[in-house]
Amino acid sequence: MIKLNDCKQQLTFILEDIRSIRSVALMADEEPDWNAEGDVVRLIALAAKPVMDRLEEVISDLNAVISENTMRDTDVTAG
C-alpha cells in the first residue's frame, strides 16, 4: 500500500510539472523575443524530458505493484 501511495504522490508532482511547463510555454509563445521558429517547441521538449523520465519510473512501479497483487490474488485463489 505504501508503494501505491508513493506512486500517487509522484503522479501529483508530475501533474504539477506538466502544468508548469504548459504555463511557461504559453507565456513564451506570447513573448516577442520568443518568436523565432521552434523556440517554444525546443523549450517544451527540454522541459518535458525529465517529466517523462519520472512518469516512466512511476509506470514501472505501478506495473510492479499490479504484478505483485495479481500474483498474490492468484496464490490465494489457487490454494
Secondary structure, 3 states (H helix, E strand, C coil): CHHHHHHHHHHHHHHHHHHHHHHHHHHHHHCHHHCCCCHHHHHHHHHHHHHHHHHHHHHHHHHHHHHHHHHHHHHHHHC
